[in-house]
């Protein structure tokens, strides 16, 4: 079996997208050393949608679950202000849900 794909679909109100991107940039690399992690992309909508997508690839479901249940996951989802002892910033999203997929086909340039 190939990679497991997890997509976090995050609903972001108009005007809050730049802050979401900034927060992701501030914690870039937080998951890079997780066992079985293969990469991620933050996808910004280019039409009138309000859902941003965080697409992550994992070796298998066990690797993803191990990361979600790790101290690194909790720490990576805290802001720099929280890590310094301050209060959590106001959320920039109104809803999110995680979708799970596996690769069933595709192609690579040749």
SULNORVEN-V478389 format. One record per residue. N is the residue number from 1. RES is the residue in three letters. SS is DSSP state (H for helix, E for strand, - for the rest). Layout:
# SULNORVEN-V478389
n;res;ss
N;RES;SS
N;RES;SS
This chain:
# SULNORVEN-V478389
n;res;ss
1;UNK;-
2;UNK;-
3;UNK;-
4;UNK;E
5;UNK;E
6;UNK;E
7;UNK;E
8;UNK;E
9;UNK;E
10;UNK;E
11;UNK;E
12;UNK;E
13;UNK;-
14;UNK;-
15;UNK;-
16;UNK;-
17;UNK;H
18;UNK;H
19;UNK;H
20;UNK;H
21;UNK;H
22;UNK;H
23;UNK;H
24;UNK;H
25;UNK;H
26;UNK;H
27;UNK;-
28;UNK;-
29;UNK;-
30;UNK;-
31;UNK;-
32;UNK;-
33;UNK;-
34;UNK;-
35;UNK;-
36;UNK;-
37;UNK;E
38;UNK;E
39;UNK;E
40;UNK;E
41;UNK;E
42;UNK;E
43;UNK;E
44;UNK;-
45;UNK;-
46;UNK;-
47;UNK;-
48;UNK;-
49;UNK;-
50;UNK;-
51;UNK;E
52;UNK;E
53;UNK;E
54;UNK;E
55;UNK;E
56;UNK;E
57;UNK;E
58;UNK;E
59;UNK;-
60;UNK;-
61;UNK;H
62;UNK;H
63;UNK;H
64;UNK;H
65;UNK;H
66;UNK;H
67;UNK;H
68;UNK;H
69;UNK;-
70;UNK;-
71;UNK;H
72;UNK;H
73;UNK;H
74;UNK;H
75;UNK;H
76;UNK;H
77;UNK;-
78;UNK;-
79;UNK;-
80;UNK;H
81;UNK;H
82;UNK;H
83;UNK;H
84;UNK;-
85;UNK;-
86;UNK;-
87;UNK;-
88;UNK;-
89;UNK;-
90;UNK;-
91;UNK;-
92;UNK;-
93;UNK;E
94;UNK;E
95;UNK;E
96;UNK;E
97;UNK;E
98;UNK;E
99;UNK;E
100;UNK;E
101;UNK;E
102;UNK;E
103;UNK;-
104;UNK;-
105;UNK;-
106;UNK;-
107;UNK;-
108;UNK;-
109;UNK;-
110;UNK;-
